[in-house]
Amino acid sequence: MRKITKGIAPVSFMEWVRQKPRNVDDNQWFQELYKQKRWDIVSDLSHHNAREQFYLCAYCCSEISGEGQETVNEHVEARALASHRSLDFTNIVASCKTKGQCDAHHKSQALPLTPLMDECETEFHFKISGRVEGKSARAIESIRVLNLGDNERNNKSLIEKRKQLSHNLMMANGLDPDEGLEDDELLLAVIDDLLTPTEGRLSPFAPVVANILRSWISG
């Protein structure tokens, strides 16, 4: 994961929130966006979130476009658990729609470690193999809730995709994934480059590679 800093909601969504009738709760009014087919507002929300996240899924860090075909407006704190936050923009992120993971696996489960927390960048440990491990109880639980690939039995496709794209990104930055690197100064420079957006975008799995490289830094 990469820490997401939420900004101001798109104007169309703020207007929709202001129009909520008093006799309708927040969860119902969010659902009305879809019942009334207000795709203009849904699209604004998806594009806004994707842009805010530098076009990476909030959970797995794969590439998203912000388009409806493969991006969904996801509530970090599930609406079934916190209906009062259904219209809270700071609780809504863009997730990929990959079957069996991220939004599709989260559903209404509690998520103890989220991309809205600073610790999401330190409590997960990504490996060259493509697997991820939790360094805390809440990280382990969040990996399970989102099915982020702690072992091949649970999510082999994500592990393989993460391994391949991470290796490619390392090679593109002059690093051999099989050999590592002992030059801490160079590693820090590569990490900085990886986490610096280019034209508003980060490379798919760039935060994952940054996490791996941090584990190579001595001391």
N, C-alpha and C positions, 0 to 999 in steps of 0.2 A: 504493500500500500504506500501511497504518498499522501502526506497531510494536505487536506483541502481547506482553503480559507474562503469561506463564503462571503460574497459581496451583497450587493443590492439586487433584489429580484427584478425580473423584466417587468416593464410597465404594464403590459397586458395582464400578467398574472396578478399584480398588485391591485389592478382595477377589478379583476374577478373576485378577489378576496373582499374588497370593499363592498361589492354588490351582494354579498351573502345575506339572505333573509334571516331575521332573528330566530325564526322557528326551525331553522335548519342547522344541524351541527356541522363542524368542520369536515368530518369524514364524508358526510353526505354531499357537501358542497364540492369537495374535491372530485368525488365520483361523478358529479353532474357535468364536469368538464367533458367526460367521455360519453355520458348518456346524451348530452346535447350536441355531441360531435363538434366541440369547439377545438378543432384540430389546429387552428391558428395559435391559440394560447398554449396548447400542449406542445406544439412545435417550437414556439418561442422559449418555453421552459427547457426543452431538451437541448436546443442549440445553446442557450445561455449556460446551462450546466456543463455541457461538453467543452465549451470555450473556457469556462472557469477552471476546468480540470486539465486543460491543455490537450484535450481530445484523448484522454485515457480513461478507461473504466475505473470507477471509484474503488473497486475492490481488487480486481486481478491485474490492472494496469495494461490490459490489451488495448488495441486501438479502437476508438469509437468515432463516429462521424457526427453524432448529434441528430441523425436522421431516424425517423420512426422505425425503419426496417430492422435496425440492430441496436437501437438505444432506447432505454426505458427510464422514465422518471421514477426513481426509487426512494422510498422513505427509509432512512437509516434506522430510526426508531419506528418500527412497523405501526401502521395505522390501527391494527387490531389491538395493539398494546398501548398506544398513545394517540387516541383519536383526536385529542386537542392539538396535536402537532401536525395534523394532516395538511394544513395550509401554511405551515411554518417553513419558509424558504430555506432557513438554515438547517432544516432536517431533510431536505430533498437533494439528491445527487443524481448523476447520470451513471447508469450501469449498463454493461453489455447484456444482451438477451440470450447468451449462450445456455443451451439446455443443460440442466443439472448443476449449475454453479451460480455464484453471484446472486443477482435478484431472484432468479428462478429457484434457487435453493434456500435463500434467506426466508422467503415467505413471511410468516408472522412470528418467527423466532426472535428471542432477545439477542442482541449483538453487543457483547460487552466491550469489545475493542473496535473502534470505528475509524474511518479515514478523516474524521473531524478532530481526532485527538493527536497531539504531538507524538505520543508513544507508539503510534501505528508504524513509525519509521524505525523503531528500535526493538520492539518486542517480537517481530517476525525475523526469522533467519532463513534467507534463501541460499540454496546450494547450487553448485555447478551442475549437478544432476538434474536440476529443474524442480526438485522438491522444496517444500517449505516446512519449517518447524516453528513452533511457538516457544518463546522464551519465558512465558508466563502462563498461568492457568487461563487467563482471559484470552490470550492470543491463541492458545490451543483450542479453546471453545469457539472462537471466531473463525478459525480455519475450518472447523467442522460445520458450523452454521452456513458458511459460504461455499464449502467444498472447494477449497483453494489448492488442493493437491499435496497433502502430506505423504501420501503413498500412491503407487500406481493403481492399486485396487479401487481407490475412491475416485480418482480423476486422472487417468493416464494421459488423456488427450491434452489437458492443460499443462501437465508436467513436460510432455514432449515439446509442445509449442513454446513453452517458456524456456526450456533448455536450448532449443534451436535458435530462437530469436535473440536470446541473451548471448549465446556464443557468437552469432553474427555481429551483434553490436560491439562486443569486445574486440573482435578481429578488426572491425572498422575503425576502432580507436587504438589499434596497434598493440593489443594485448592478446596473449595466447592463453585461452582458458585452462589448458592442461599444464601450464608451467607456472602461472602466477607471476607476481612481480614484487620485488623487495624495496623498490624505490617509493617511499611513502609520499614524497613531494609530487612525483609524477602521478601517483594514484589519486591524490587529492585534486590535482588539476583535471584529470579525466572525469572524476566524479562531478566536479563543478561544471564541466562541459556537458555531461550527460543530463544534468538537472537544469540547464539553461535552455529555455524554449527557443526554437527557431521559427520565426513567423507564427508565433502563438501556439506552437505544437512541441510536444516531447515525443521522442521515439518510443514505440511500443516496448514496454517492459524496462524502460530506462531506470525507473526507481528500483527495480529488482536488481539490475546490474550494479547500481550504486550501492545497494545493500551488500551484495557479494564483495565488491571491492573494499568496502569499509572493513570487512572481516579479514582482509589481507594486510591491512595496515598494522604494523608491529606496535606492541605496547598497548 
